[in-house]
Amino acid sequence: MGLFAWRGRVWQPSRVPGEPAPDDAAGLRAANARLREVIAAKDAEIAVLRAAQEASAEVIRRLELRLAEVERRLAVDSSNSGTPTSKEGIAAGEQRKARQRSERERSKDRKRGGQPGHKGKGLSRDPDPDDRETAGPPAECRSCHASLAGAAPAEPRWAQVIDIEILRKVTEVLLPGLACGGCGTVTHAAPPPGFHPGSVAYGPVLNAAAAAVVPRERAGRAGRAAHRHADR
């Protein structure tokens, strides 16, 4: 049967068995009521599914929070908290020991002091010191202790001390070097007290002034401030 048929001169839908005729108003109302019931049931089912989804999301969120808290507690040990080693958990103790072993392994090949590529923060040599002095030549070879009388001169080393009087004053002492005629070792003159070969240091006046004004751990900072002030 087609969906449409000629009825008189009007093209009307064919009647489906079991369905009310188009002019049956009561039947149409009954069909609409059944459709509304089906839609309402589907809406209720969707609401139940949505509520279940939201409940599952909340459960997952709470479980994630609990897992994060458990992981945080397991990571707490005597090295990152006030917990003594006798009271830390077994898992935390094992993790701490494994971490310490790993750090020891990494530090085996690491030399003490500044690492390669690290820029030092020590004092730099003043190219134009206020005073220049020359220390007496060394008397004997530092290697074989042979006399250096008449030995050939070698490239000298230097030592600087930065100190203050009323104004900033830089004193540099040249440390002559002599090459041993027996073994060829170069021995340099010993610097005066307070001087160190190849380095710059603060003098006793500046150190004493800094120590008298500020605590010991800030004396170096005060010395640098006095150095900058003297340059002005």
Backbone hydrogen bonds, N-H to C=O, Kabsch-Sander energy under -0.5 kcal/mol:
donor,donor_aa,acceptor,acceptor_aa,energy
5,A,12,Q,-2.7
7,R,10,V,-2.2
8,G,6,W,-0.5
9,R,7,R,-0.6
10,V,7,R,-1.8
12,Q,5,A,-2.0
12,Q,10,V,-0.8
14,S,3,L,-4.4
19,E,16,V,-2.1
24,D,21,A,-2.5
25,A,23,D,-1.2
28,L,24,D,-1.9
29,R,25,A,-2.3
30,A,26,A,-2.0
31,A,27,G,-2.3
32,N,28,L,-2.6
33,A,29,R,-2.1
34,R,30,A,-2.1
35,L,31,A,-2.3
36,R,32,N,-2.5
37,E,33,A,-2.0
38,V,34,R,-2.2
39,I,35,L,-2.7
40,A,36,R,-2.6
41,A,37,E,-2.3
42,K,38,V,-2.3
43,D,39,I,-2.7
44,A,40,A,-2.4
45,E,41,A,-2.3
46,I,42,K,-2.7
47,A,43,D,-2.4
48,V,44,A,-2.2
49,L,45,E,-2.3
50,R,46,I,-2.7
51,A,47,A,-2.4
52,A,48,V,-2.3
53,Q,49,L,-2.3
54,E,50,R,-2.3
55,A,51,A,-2.4
56,S,52,A,-2.3
57,A,53,Q,-2.3
58,E,54,E,-2.0
59,V,55,A,-2.2
60,I,56,S,-2.5
61,R,57,A,-2.3
62,R,58,E,-2.3
63,L,59,V,-2.4
64,E,60,I,-2.3
65,L,61,R,-2.0
66,R,62,R,-2.4
67,L,63,L,-2.6
68,A,64,E,-2.4
69,E,65,L,-2.1
70,V,66,R,-2.5
71,E,67,L,-2.6
72,R,68,A,-2.2
73,R,69,E,-2.4
74,L,70,V,-2.4
75,A,71,E,-1.6
76,V,72,R,-0.7
76,V,73,R,-0.7
80,N,77,D,-0.9
81,S,77,D,-0.5
87,K,84,P,-1.8
88,E,84,P,-0.8
93,G,89,G,-2.6
94,E,90,I,-2.3
95,Q,91,A,-2.4
96,R,92,A,-2.5
97,K,93,G,-2.4
98,A,94,E,-2.4
99,R,95,Q,-2.4
100,Q,96,R,-2.4
101,R,97,K,-2.4
102,S,98,A,-2.2
103,E,99,R,-2.2
104,R,100,Q,-2.3
105,E,101,R,-2.2
106,R,102,S,-2.0
107,S,103,E,-1.8
108,K,104,R,-0.8
108,K,105,E,-0.7
109,D,105,E,-0.5
110,R,107,S,-0.9
111,K,109,D,-0.6
118,H,115,Q,-2.5
120,G,118,H,-0.5
130,D,170,V,-1.0
131,D,170,V,-2.7
133,E,172,E,-2.9
135,A,174,L,-2.8
141,C,146,A,-3.0
145,H,141,C,-1.3
148,L,139,A,-2.3
151,A,148,L,-2.2
152,A,179,A,-0.7
154,A,177,G,-3.6
157,R,175,L,-2.3
159,A,173,V,-1.2
160,Q,199,S,-2.6
161,V,171,T,-1.8
162,I,201,A,-5.4
163,D,161,V,-0.6
163,D,169,K,-1.9
165,E,167,L,-1.9
169,K,163,D,-2.2
171,T,161,V,-1.8
171,T,169,K,-0.5
172,E,131,D,-2.7
173,V,159,A,-2.4
174,L,133,E,-3.4
174,L,172,E,-0.5
175,L,157,R,-2.8
177,G,154,A,-0.8
178,L,187,T,-2.7
179,A,152,A,-2.9
180,C,185,T,-3.0
184,G,180,C,-1.3
187,T,178,L,-2.8
187,T,185,T,-0.5
189,A,176,P,-2.3
195,F,192,P,-2.1
198,G,158,W,-5.2
199,S,196,H,-1.8
201,A,160,Q,-1.3
203,G,162,I,-3.7
207,N,203,G,-2.3
208,A,204,P,-2.4
209,A,205,V,-2.4
210,A,206,L,-2.4
211,A,207,N,-2.4
212,A,208,A,-1.6
213,V,209,A,-1.1
214,V,210,A,-2.4
218,R,215,P,-1.5
219,A,216,R,-1.4
222,A,218,R,-2.0
223,G,219,A,-2.3
224,R,220,G,-1.9
225,A,221,R,-2.0
226,A,222,A,-2.4
227,H,223,G,-2.1
228,R,224,R,-2.3
229,H,225,A,-2.4
230,A,226,A,-2.3
231,D,227,H,-1.1
232,R,228,R,-0.6
232,R,229,H,-0.9
